[in-house]
Amino acid sequence: MSLRTRLLVAVGAVALTALLVADVVTYVALRSFLFTRVDQTLEQNHSIFENASLRPGGGSFPGFPPGGTGPGGGNDGGGGGGTQAPPSFLVTVAEVRSPSGQVVQSYYPSVSVGGKAYSPALPAHVTGFSTAANNEQVSYFDAGSVPAGGPGFRVRASILQGGPDQGDVLIVAQPLNETTATLDQLLLVEGAVSAAALLLALLLGWFTVRAGLRPLTDVERTAESIADGLLDERVPGENTRTEVGRLARTVNIMLTRIQEAFAQRDATEADLRASEERMRRFVADASHELRTPLAAVSAYAELFDRGASERADDLERVMRGIRQETGRMGELVQDLLLLARLDEGRPLGREQVELVALAADAVATASTVGPDWPVRLQAQLPVEVPGDGARLRQVLDNLLANVRAHTPPGTATTVTVSEVDGSAVIEVADEGPGLSPDQAARVFERFYRADPSRSRSHGGAGLGLSIVASIVGAHHGSVVAASVSGGGAVFTVRLPVTAVGSPEASS
């Protein structure tokens, strides 16, 4: 069964229950009201008979001969002749019985309904008396008709407490044909009204359920679109004031997160592909770099086997070449190991490093190693950062070595250390030929050299600047390269002056 059908069944069940309860309450209330009025009428007319019976020399009632039939009056207006009773005298049947149950007197013993006379089917002995407010013993009950098939009767019986008939039972009864007809008419009206109301409730419920479930249809359509690959689809009708609106909002949040997860997965796959490509290129470049010194060592060894060991000049040249090539391979292996450690995310030392003093030492070393490339330092105030002092010194050494490798002798270099907007800034600016836009974008790639022939006439293996980028990244910093208008290149390193994740950094 569909949700719409279940909701309609629920609406119909609720409406039917409410209508049945209303009908029963209305019927019971009206029946109680009508029977109360009948009982009041019986009480009123019973007093007339009782007062007449309590007079001295009683035994007859005013206006009615003993055993007379009087007017049939009653609720149906039928009856025989006789003396006409007062208009308020509406009791149609009355009789007096002895304690043994024998009828002493009878007045209006029957009532005509539909042209046929009916009398109440009274029991031989009346029981069930209860004490009323005036200490009168009274019993109210319903009785059928004689002959059967006639109207029911409402009967009031009481024990006379004085007069010549003391101890006898006075019984008055009134037919319930009009009361029954009124209640039957009420049942017909309630049935018709309830059926119409139930039909209207179902129609209104159908339209309401259809309108209320329309957003669910939108959810279904959106889900089908997403299943077809349209992850940008969203469910309309977000509204925090309705259940379906909140459902639409929750579904849209879920769809956004799913889309973000797919986007992250795609980005991760792209990063993995790029990493794999870099790894392949890295292995190829490392093999290329190692092949040359290995070939040179192999050549020197072959030269040694051919007799160089017997000639002092050749022996010295062979040993010097072997030392140079093995040293070159050792440096390359050390650089590769350093990059591997940084890629693995191994923690670096964490201490307060004063960058101005560190830069001064690096400038002094560069001036000693390459006196043909003048270097000067600019700094006004000390700048401290948390980090590994040896690795940060390697950053400066590699940047200054890059100047000596790619600029002609006599090129001036300026090293500037400052603090800007909560970050330590180190700038290494030279007055050399500068960088092209493509070179500036790729200069930090591993094994990248501006010379496409990969000649060793300028620079080393192409790992110095990639080591700079890795060390700076491990310190949660950044490094960029750019050309300066008028000639020259500038490398800018930015480092946080407080440890990342510390209270000061997050404040």
C-alpha positions, 0 to 999 in steps of 0.5 A: 500500500502506498503512503498516499493510500495509507494517509487517506485511510488514516484520514478516513478512519480519524474522520469516521471515528470523530463522526461516530463519537459525535453521533453517539454523543448527540443521540445519547444527549437528545435521548436523555433530554427527551426522556427527562421531559417525558419523566417531568410530564409524568411527574406533573400528571402523576401529582394530579392523580395522587392529589385526587386519590389522597382526598377524603372519600377518594376513589375517583378523579376530577372530571373522570368517572371510575373506570372511564376511558376519558379522552384518548388524547395521548401523543397520537391524538386518538381515543374515545369519548368522555369528559374532556381533560384539561389541556395540561392533563396529558397522561394517557394511561393511569391505574391504581393497583393493590399491594398484591398487584390487583388493578383497583382502578384504571383510567385511559387504559389504552392509547390509539396509535395509527388507528389501533389501541395499545396498552402498556405491558406492565409487570404483575408486580412493580419492583425497584422502588427508590426513595425520592427527595420527598421520601416518596417511593418511586420507580421509573421504567420502560414497558412494551405494548399490548398487543406487541408491535406498538409504541413503547411506554415510559412508566412511573410508579409510586406508593401512595402514602395517604388517603383511602388508597394508602399503600396502593401503587399509582401507575401513570404511563405515556407512549414514546411514539413521538420520542422514538420517531424523533430519535429515529429521524435523528439517526437518519439525519446523522447517517446522511450527514456523517456519510457526506462529511466522511466523503468530504473529508476524504476528498479534502484529505486527498487534495491535502495529501497530494499537495503535501506529498508533492515535495516527496515527488520532487525528492524522488525526481531529484534522486533519479537525476542524481542516480543519472550522474547530475550531482548538482541537482537539489530538492526544491521547497526547503522550509524549516516550518514543515516536516517535508521542508525540513526533509528537503533541507536535510536531503540537500545537505546530504547531497552537498556532502555527497558531492563534496565527497565525490569532488574530494575523491576525484581530487584525491585520485588526481593527486594520486595520479599526479604523485605517481607521475612525479614519482615516475619522473623522479625515478627517471631523473634520479637514474639519469643523474646517477648514471653519469657519475657511475659511468665516469667511475666505471671509465676510471676503473677501466683506465686503472685496469689498463695500466694507469696504476703504473703511471703516477700522473694517470693514477692521480688523475684517475683517483681524483676523478673517482673521488669527485664522482663519488662525492657527487653521487654522495651529495645526490643521495643525501639530497634524495634522502632528505626529500624522502624524509620530508615527503614522509612528514618526519618531524623537524626540530622545534626551537626558536631560531633567530633568522637575522643571525642565521642569515648573517652566517649564511651571507658570510659563508657565501662570500667566502665560497663565492667571492665573485658574487657580492652578497649583503644583508639587510635587517632592522630588528631580530626575527624569531621563528620556531623551527629547525635551525640547520634546515632553515640555514640549508634554505639560505645556503641553497638559495645563495648557491642557486645565485652562484650557479645561474648568474655570471660572476659579479652579480650582486645579491641582497638578503633581506630579513623582516617581519610583515603581518605576523610572518617572517619574510626572507628575500634573496634578490639578485641582479642577474638575468632573471626568470621567465614566467615558465621558469618561475612556475617550475623552478621548485620542481625536482630535477628541473633545470632551465637548460633543456639539454640538462647540461651540467655547465650551469647548476647541479642536479636540480634538487636544491630549490626543491629541497628549499620548497620542501623544508619551507613547507615542513615549517608551514611556510611558503616560497615563491620565485619571481622576476624583478622589473629591470632585471634579476630574480627574487625568492621570497620565503614566508614563515609563521612566527608562532608554532602552528596550532599553538594558542598564540597562533589560534588567537 
